[in-house]
Amino acid sequence: MVDLSIVLLAGGEATRLRGKLFLDVGGIAMVARVHRNLSGRYPTYLACDALGAPDLRRILDAPIIVDRWMRRGPLSGILSAMDEIATHWVFVAPGDAPFLDASFVDRLAAYTVEEVEAIVPRRAVGGRSMIEPLVAIYSRSAFLREGLPLFAAGVGSPRPVIERLRTRYVDVHDELPFINVNTPQEYERICAMLP
């Protein structure tokens, strides 16, 4: 088995849909559904800001890593979590992707080899190629090595970090793992997709 942990990003301001992680998706809160879908095989952690931690603790019995830096983008949560855990590989996942599951983690984990520092999904969207840095696997030490200096320089996104890593892009043709919720319309769409 791959030496891997999962970090579920459950921070952020959600300005377009406040409280989205706690919206009902198939009878449970969205973040609880994502956690359930991903956990079991690998240790799974929640990364969030200090304000969100109490609400997450009320609905999930899972280890929580509080972001060291507030309101600094997803890179803050990723770096905070990676600094706390010890596995070689880390799968980063958004807390608002209700169709993402452990089989997708296993699919990417199959590409973990010594020469690679990141395994990032790539898919075609509207005729162009798009990477998915928040649904990817990273070498913890390599990500910290490259990410901390960029973060100190004001970067909040993992994309510039990926550019500095030895990255393996994996073409994915299924949209389902990447469907997330940012607006009321997207929430209605995922509810309509549930069985």
N, C-alpha and C positions, 0 to 999 in steps of 0.2 A: 504494500500500500504506500502511496505517496505521502511524504512528510508535509502535510498541508493543513492549514486552518482556513476557515471562512470568516470574513469580516463583512457584516451586514451594515451598510451605511444607513443610519437612522437619524441623522442630524439634518441640518439645513433649515431654511426659513419657510419653504413651501408657500411663497407669496401668492401664487396663482390658485392654490387650493389648500387653505389652512387646515391643519389636522388630518391631512390625507392618509398618513400612516395608520390612523386609527379608524378609518372608514371601514364599514362592513363589506367584506368580500367573501361570499360563500359561507356566511354565518360566523366569521371571525374577523378580527381587525387585520387590515392588509399586511402590516409588518409581522403579525403573528403567523399569517399564512405563508409569507415568504420564508420566515424562520423555520416553520414546520417542513416546508418543501425542501429546504437545503440541509437541515441538520440531521444528525444520525450517524453518518459515516465519518465525518471530520469534526473536530472541535469548532464550534460556531460562536462568534462574539458579535455583540452589537456595538457600533461606534456612534456616539451621539454627543451633543453638547450638554453642559451641566443642567440647563433648563429642561431638556427633554428626558433626562434619566429617570426622574420619579414616575412619570407616566408610563415609560417602558417597563419599569420594575413592577408596576401594578398588573400588567397583562402578560409578562413573559418571565419565566424563570430561566434566565440566561446570563452569562457574564457580560457586563457592560464596561466598555472603555470610554471614558469621558475625554472629549477633544481637549487638548492643551490650549488651543487657540480658538477663540469664538469668532464665528462669522468670517471664516477665511477660505470657504469653499471646500470641495470634497478632498482636496489634497491634505488639508488639516486632519480630517478624520482618518484617512488612510495612514498618514505618517504617525499619528498618535497611537493607532492600533498596532501598527507594525513594530513600534518601539516597545510594546508591552508583551507581545507574544514571541514564541521561540521557534516555531516551525520554519523550515527552509522556504516553503512556498505559501503564498497567501492568495486565496480567491476573494476578490472584491466584488460585492453585489449591492445593488440598490434596494432599499427597503420598500420600494413602490413598484416592484416587478412581480406581480402575483403568479405569473406562469413560469417563472424560472424555477428549475428544480435540480436535484442532486445528479441526475443523469447528465445534465449539461456540464456540471463541474467535472464529472468523470471523463466526459468527452474531451475537454480541454486538458485535463490532467494527463491524458495519454501522450501529450507533447512535451512533458517536463523532462528535459535532458540537461546535462551539465553545461553545454555550450549556450543555452538559451536563458535569458533573464526575464523575459515576459512572453506570455502567450495571450494574444489579443484577438478577439473575434473581429472579422471584417465582413460586411454585407453590402449588397447593392441596394441603394435607395434612390428611386427616381432617376435611374441611369448613371448614378455616380457611386463610387466606392466610399464606404463610411466605416470607421473603426468604432469599437465599443469599449472604451477604457474603463468604464465602471462595471463591466461584466467580464473580468479578465483575471488571469493568474500572473502573479509577480514573484520573483525571487526577493524575499524580504530584505536581505542584506544589500542587494544591488539597488533596490528601490529607495532604501534609506540613504545609501551612498549618493545617489544622483538627485533624489527628491528634496532632501533637507537643504542643500545650498540654493536650489531653485525657489523653494518655499521662503527662505530667508530673503531672497531677492524680490519677493512679492507675488510669485506665481501661486495661483489657487487651483489650477487644473492639472490632472495627471498627464495630459497630452505631451507637454514638453519633456516630462520625465521619460515617457515611452521613447521619444526620439533619441535619448541618450543611452538606452538599453539595447542589448542584443535581443531583438524582438522577433518572434515567430508569429506571423499573422495567419489565422485560420479562417478560411471562408465558410460562412454559415448561411444557409439558404432558408432557414426557418425563422420567421419573424417573432414567433411566440416568446422566446426567452427575453427579448428586448422590449416587449410592450411594457411601458410604465405609465404612471398616472401623474399628470401635472395640472390638468384642468378638469372642471366638472364634466365636460364632454368626453374626455378620455376615461373618466370614472364610469360614466354611463356605458361606454363601449365595452369596458372589461366586464361589467355586470351582465351585459347582454351576451357575452361570450361564455359565461359560466354555464355548466350543465344544469 
